[in-house]
Amino acid sequence: MLLAAGGTVTSRASLTATLPEMQDDHAVDVAISRLRQALPEPGLVATVIKRGYRIDV
């Protein structure tokens, strides 16, 4: 979903709604943390305070 957004901000609520296994905001935060750890450059996924997440591609 972050890639499909093309660099625009994706809210936590949108990420939660898209993935049925995501129960709450904490689950999204954990998934984003794991994604950052798996990427060669963790800074590719940015947190936009009070808005959500963005991936710089």
VOBA-1610 file (N, C-alpha, C; in pm, whole numbers, padded with zeros to 5 digits, always signed):
BEGIN
Met+00082-00119+00000Met+00000+00000+00000Met+00087+00126+00000Leu+00198+00122+00073Leu+00288+00238+00075Leu+00348+00263-00064Leu+00385+00156-00132Leu+00440+00172-00267Leu+00334+00224-00364Ala+00214+00172-00352Ala+00105+00215-00440Ala+00070+00362-00419Ala+00096+00415-00301Ala+00066+00555-00271Ala+00162+00650-00341Gly+00270+00596-00395Gly+00363+00678-00475Gly+00429+00792-00400Gly+00460+00772-00273Gly+00530+00874-00197Gly+00440+00967-00118Thr+00308+00951-00132Thr+00218+01031-00050Thr+00198+00963+00085Val+00149+01037+00180Val+00131+00985+00316Val+00012+00889+00320Thr+00033+00776+00388Thr-00072+00678+00412Thr-00098+00674+00562Ser-00220+00693+00602Ser-00253+00697+00745Ser-00249+00558+00807Arg-00231+00555+00938Arg-00235+00428+01011Arg-00372+00363+00994Ala-00477+00444+00997Ala-00613+00390+00983Ala-00630+00321+00849Ser-00575+00378+00743Ser-00585+00315+00611Ser-00509+00183+00607Leu-00392+00181+00667Leu-00313+00058+00671Leu-00385-00049+00753Thr-00444-00009+00865Thr-00519-00103+00949Thr-00638-00161+00874Ala-00710-00076+00803Ala-00830-00120+00731Ala-00797-00212+00614Thr-00682-00193+00553Thr-00643-00270+00436Thr-00600-00412+00472Leu-00538-00428+00585Leu-00485-00560+00624Leu-00565-00616+00741Pro-00641-00723+00716Pro-00728-00778+00822Pro-00653-00827+00946Glu-00527-00867+00931Glu-00453-00915+01047Glu-00405-00802+01138Met-00415-00678+01091Met-00378-00563+01171Met-00497-00525+01259Gln-00479-00538+01389Gln-00590-00513+01482Gln-00597-00368+01530Asp-00482-00301+01535Asp-00481-00165+01589Asp-00357-00090+01542Asp-00342+00032+01587Asp-00228+00115+01547Asp-00094+00055+01589His-00093-00011+01704His+00032-00073+01751His+00080-00180+01653Ala-00011-00259+01601Ala+00027-00362+01504Ala+00087-00299+01378Val+00031-00187+01336Val+00086-00115+01220Val+00227-00065+01252Asp+00246-00008+01370Asp+00378+00042+01409Asp+00482-00070+01410Val+00444-00186+01461Val+00534-00301+01464Val+00568-00347+01322Ala+00468-00352+01235Ala+00490-00393+01096Ala+00583-00295+01025Ile+00565-00166+01049Ile+00652-00065+00988Ile+00795-00080+01041Ser+00809-00107+01169Ser+00941-00128+01227Ser+01011-00248+01163Arg+00938-00355+01143Arg+00995-00475+01079Arg+01030-00447+00933Leu+00947-00370+00867Leu+00976-00333+00729Leu+01106-00253+00722Arg+01121-00158+00811Arg+01244-00077+00814Arg+01367-00164+00837Gln+01356-00263+00926Gln+01468-00352+00954Gln+01504-00437+00833Ala+01406-00470+00751Ala+01428-00556+00635Ala+01484-00480+00515Leu+01466-00350+00513Leu+01513-00269+00399Leu+01662-00240+00411Pro+01731-00226+00297Pro+01874-00192+00303Pro+01896-00052+00360Glu+01799+00038+00343Glu+01805+00172+00401Glu+01679+00196+00482Pro+01688+00188+00615Pro+01568+00204+00699Pro+01498+00339+00681Gly+01572+00441+00638Gly+01517+00575+00621Gly+01422+00589+00503Leu+01406+00482+00424Leu+01314+00489+00310Leu+01169+00506+00355Val+01137+00450+00471Val+01001+00463+00526Val+01005+00574+00631Ala+00934+00682+00602Ala+00934+00797+00692Ala+00804+00803+00771Thr+00817+00843+00896Thr+00700+00870+00979Thr+00664+01016+00961Val+00539+01041+00928Val+00490+01178+00917Val+00403+01201+01040Ile+00453+01278+01132Ile+00390+01296+01262Ile+00244+01340+01248Lys+00160+01272+01321Lys+00015+01297+01327Lys-00058+01266+01195Arg+00013+01208+01097Arg-00052+01179+00969Arg-00039+01034+00927Gly+00080+00972+00942Gly+00098+00834+00900Gly+00239+00805+00853Tyr+00250+00731+00743Tyr+00380+00688+00692Tyr+00390+00716+00543Arg+00514+00730+00497Arg+00541+00754+00355Arg+00668+00677+00319Ile+00670+00620+00200Ile+00790+00553+00152Ile+00847+00637+00037Asp+00975+00665+00048Asp+01043+00746-00054Asp+01100+00655-00160Val+01033+00651-00274Val+01079+00568-00387Val+01095+00650-00511
//
